[in-house]
């Protein structure tokens, strides 16, 4: 599975994205790809499917929330 974290570089979301990537790696063994973006973006996707978008929710996710979404996505994919 490919996990991608797209973060806003101009707002310095990189440390937050790197922390989430580390947590995902520790809990799943998957090494996420970090992708710089702009405009306040903070999106997490799995195999091209958007799991979380800061633009849609208005806030940053809790890391445990993202881990749960990844596990759920894995189960759905079989």
N, C-alpha and C positions, 0 to 999 in steps of 0.2 A: 504494500500500500504506500502511496505517495502522500505525504502530508506537506502542505505548503502554508507558510505564514507570511502574508503580505502586510507590511507595516509602513507607516509614514516616517520617512527618514527626516523630513524637515521639522517634524515635531518630536524627534528623538525617541520614537517608540522602539528602537532597536534593542535596548537593554531588556525591555519587557518581553519582546518577541524571543530573544535569546533565552531568557529564563523559562518561558513556556516550552521552547524547543528542548531544553535540557530535561525538563520534567517529562515531556512526552518520551524522550529517548530512554530515560531511567525506568519508566513504567511500561513501555511497550516494546522497546528495542528498535523502534523506528526513528531514523534521523530525519527530522523535518528540513525542508528547504526554506531558507529565509529569503524573502524577495522585497527589496526596498520599493516603496511607492511614495505617493504624495496625497495631499488633500485630507489628511486625518484618517487614512485607511488603516484598518486593523482587521483583516479577514483571515479565517482559518478554513482551509479546504482539504478534503480527502479524495484522492483520485478524481479531482476536478469538480467535486460536489461541495458547494459552500456549506460549511457546518456552522459558522458564526460570522457575523458582520457587525462591527461596531457602529457602522452607519445605520443599520436597521434597529439596533437596540438602544443606541445612545450612550452605551457604557462599555467598559472593558469586561471581558469574561473572567470568571474565576477559573483557575487552572484545572480544578477538579471537574468543573462543568465541561470543559473541553475534553478531558480524558474520558468522561462518561459518553460524550457525543461520539468520540472515536471508537469506543468499544461497541456502542450501539450500531454504528455504521459498519463495523467489521462483521457483526452478527447478521446484519441485513444482507451483506454481500455473500455470506455463506462461506 
